[in-house]
Amino acid sequence: MTTASLRTETYLWLAQRISAIVLAVCVVVHLTTMIVAVQGGLSAQEIIARIGGNKLWLVYYLVFVAAVAIHAPLGLKTVLREMTALPIKRIELLVGLFAIGVAALGFRAAFGLYGLGGS
């Protein structure tokens, strides 16, 4: 392995670990918020009215999506490298397309939720 590829692998390893930390925080906030809201008697419509249109929640969900779009493809790359005989270039292409798809759908959902709220 060359020094450049070792450096790249180190950065990818670091990106996956940092994204895991961000995901852990986001999942706890998301689940706590949902449990509190539902136990408080809020309907889905009321939750959307409170969260939608709120810029802070938009930023939160954009960070959440970005963390998923970084973390999941890197994990998938590792699984594909270990479990298949696919060439690394093909794996990187598939994982890159997967990352783009996750990011595009997640950002669309976050902006869609933001657009549903507010008056």
N, C-alpha and C positions, 0 to 999 in steps of 0.2 A: 504494500500500500504506500502511495506517495504521501509526502508531508501535506500537500493540499487536500488530498482525499481524507486523510486522518483529521485534519482541521475541520473539514466539512462534516464528517461523521460526529465529531465532538460538538459542533454547533447544533446539529440535528438532535443529538442526545439531550443537550441542554434545553433546546426548544420544547422537546417533549416533556421534560421534567417541569419546566416553568409553566407550560400550558396545563399540566396536571394540577399544579397548585391553584392556578386561576380557576380551573374547572371545579375543583373541590369547593372553593369559596362560592362560586356561582350556583352549584347544585344545592348547597346548604341554604343559601339565600332564597333560591327558587322554591325549594320544598317547604321551608319554614313559612314563607309568604303564602303559599297555596294552602297549607294546613291551617294557618291562622285565619285566612280569609274564609275558607269553607266552614271552619268551626264557628266563625263569627256570623255565619248565616248569609254570607254574600253569594249571590248567584253569579254565573259566568258573565252575564250581561253587566252586572255591577262591577265585577273585577275588571272587565275590559274598559268600562267607562273610567275607572280610576287609573289604570295603567296606561291605556291608550292615550296618545296626545301628550304624555309626560316625557320630556326630554331626558330626564335622569334615567328612567326605565328604558328608554331607547338606547342610551349609551350602554347601560348594563347588558341588555340583550345583544347588542353588537359585539361587546367584549366576549360574552358567552359564546356566540357563534364563531368568532375568530379563534377562540381557544379550541373549540371542537374541530374547526377546519384545519388547525395545526396538529392537534394531538391524534385524532383518529387516523388520518392518512399515514402518519409516521408509524403508528402501531400496525396498521395494515401492511406497510412496506416490510416491517420486520417479519410478520407472519408469512407473507408471500415469499420472502427470501428463504425462510426456513422450511416451508412446506411445499414449495413448487420448484420445478427446474427451469422456470422462466428466466430469460436473460435479465440482468439488472436494468438495462435500458427500457425494456418492456414494462418491468415492474414500476420503474419511475414514471413512465408515461401513464400507466393505469392509475397509480396513486395520485399523480398530479391532476388527472381528470376527475378523480373522486373528490379531491380537495376543492377544486373549482366548483363542482356540483354542490357539495355540502355548503360552501360559502355562499353561493348564489341563492340556494333555496333558503338558507338560514337568514341571510340579509333581507330577502324578500319577505319572509315571515315577520321579522322584526319591524320593518318599515310598514308592513300591512297592519300589524297590531297598533303601531303608533298612529296610523291614519284613521283607525276606528274610534279613537277617543277624542275627547275635547268637544267643545261646542262651538 
